[in-house]
């Protein structure tokens, strides 16, 4: 009980700190899916970019004055979600950057909006549209300088960043009449988006490929198929394996939910260099019952492509930096 109270107090303190941080004059009233909320006005300097390449694996600043440092090659753009730091030991950005640069010759562009993503979540949601515009206009500027082509652009967003990633694709399509190649949503934030129309959240029309990864559907994540292909890992909901450790009380739904929500990141990072498969099925119950064993398989994670569409399931367990799926390749008849 003492540990449980400690966890609850920690969460409450975090909420209080973010509330205090958010109260910065001057303030404006913004309209959003959750109603009218007072937040500070958007400052473009609160969103910045860095880029890493094989030639320069340590990220360096990228801005309108040095677009020439970007070479025209496949580009991975990473957008973190609410409470996800983009620098330091608690950030997943160094991991995903390292894995991509070991895999191939990419531009890895990192979007930094930590100040806007570490407020109360209801407040961070208000900044989605200006962040979308800032990121999209940077990509349009790079395209204008022939530093990238949209059919080589892959945007990867986590949580709230997943909606930003999708809406960047939609913004570019509306302005440039050209689709980007791919949007990947590594779990999709629920708060503020349950009733949002398709043009206000990530959607299958945002890119040629929109692949979605569900690990906390119905709690912190949206419980609906959103992409050209959706993967439901371990049923797609809470708890994910490893999120019910002995030190975590089952009553501590906050810790369990956040752990499951964030597991999507590490599942995806693993697939950058290792092959994992999912099985097409119409429900997790039928998947578990073995009723879809002869259905088509699709690559889960980074290797996911344009060939397959629909809902795919897999049970995935990870330990000692290795993940194992219960979905195996189809045997040839």
ABEGO torsion letter per residue (X at the ends): XAAAAAAAAAAAAAAAAAAAAABBOBBBBBBBAAEBBBBBBBBAAABBBBBBBAABABBBBBBAAAAAABBBBBBBBBBBBBGBBABEAABAAAAAAAAAAAABBBBBBBBBAAAAAABBAAAAAAAAAAAAAAAAAAAAAAAAAGABBAAABBBBBBEAAAAAAAAAAAAAAAAAGBBBABBBBBEBBABGAAABBAAABBBAAABABBBBBBAABGBABBBBBABABBBBBGGGBOBBBGAABAABBAABAAAAAAAAAAAAAAAAAAAAABBBBBBBBABAAAAAAGAAAABBBBBBEAABBAABBEBBBBBBBBBGGBBBBABBBBBBX
